[in-house]
């Protein structure tokens, strides 16, 4: 399933929905992702200043991946942003 995310609140809602569908509590997801429960609470609340690396760990713990569409594809071998 593809979920369109346009705001931190959309992301938080999608994370919460996935967690609940998997039957996980916030502490269980935090343990699975290697983060604190407070991080999960903040993420689900749509806090806009969370560290992307940690958000990706939570998405991975839920069995999801992050995909970006609509951006130009970088030339081969040039993924450093230069």
C-alpha positions as CSV (number, residue, x, y, z in Angstrom):
1,X,0.0,0.0,0.0
2,X,1.3,3.5,-0.8
3,X,0.6,6.3,1.5
4,X,1.1,9.9,0.4
5,X,2.9,11.9,3.0
6,X,2.9,15.7,2.7
7,X,3.3,16.8,6.3
8,X,4.8,15.5,9.6
9,X,1.2,15.0,10.8
10,X,0.5,12.8,7.8
11,X,3.6,10.7,8.6
12,X,2.7,10.4,12.3
13,X,-0.8,9.2,11.4
14,X,0.6,6.7,9.0
15,X,3.1,5.4,11.6
16,X,0.3,5.1,14.2
17,X,-2.0,3.3,11.8
18,X,0.7,0.8,10.8
19,X,1.6,0.2,14.4
20,X,-2.0,-0.5,15.4
21,X,-2.6,-2.7,12.4
22,X,0.4,-4.8,13.5
23,X,-1.0,-4.9,17.0
24,X,2.0,-3.2,18.6
25,X,2.0,-0.8,21.5
26,X,4.2,2.3,21.5
27,X,6.7,0.6,23.9
28,X,6.9,-2.5,21.7
29,X,7.6,-0.5,18.6
30,X,10.2,1.6,20.4
31,X,12.0,-1.6,21.5
32,X,11.8,-3.1,18.0
33,X,13.2,0.1,16.4
34,X,15.8,0.8,19.1
35,X,14.4,4.1,20.1
36,X,12.7,5.6,23.2
37,X,9.0,5.6,23.7
38,X,9.1,9.4,23.8
39,X,10.4,9.3,20.2
40,X,7.5,7.2,19.1
41,X,5.0,9.5,20.9
42,X,6.6,12.6,19.2
43,X,6.7,10.9,15.8
44,X,3.0,9.9,15.9
45,X,2.1,13.4,17.1
46,X,3.8,14.8,13.9
47,X,6.7,16.6,15.6
48,X,8.5,18.2,12.7
49,X,12.0,18.3,14.1
50,X,12.8,14.5,14.5
51,X,15.9,13.0,13.1
52,X,15.3,11.4,9.7
53,X,17.7,8.5,10.4
54,X,15.7,7.5,13.4
55,X,12.4,7.9,11.6
56,X,13.7,5.5,9.0
57,X,14.6,3.0,11.7
58,X,11.0,3.1,12.9
59,X,9.6,2.7,9.4
60,X,11.9,-0.3,8.9
61,X,10.8,-1.8,12.2
62,X,7.2,-1.6,10.9
63,X,8.3,-3.4,7.7
64,X,8.0,-0.3,5.6
65,X,10.3,1.6,3.2
66,X,10.5,5.2,2.2
67,X,10.1,6.0,-1.4
68,X,10.3,9.4,-3.1
69,X,8.5,10.1,-6.4
70,X,8.5,13.1,-8.6
71,X,12.1,14.1,-8.3
72,X,14.7,13.9,-11.1
73,X,16.8,10.8,-11.1
74,X,20.5,11.6,-10.4
75,X,23.1,10.6,-13.0
76,X,24.8,7.2,-12.3
77,X,27.5,7.5,-9.7
78,X,26.5,10.9,-8.5
79,X,24.4,10.4,-5.4
80,X,26.4,12.8,-3.2
81,X,24.3,15.9,-4.1
82,X,27.2,17.5,-6.1
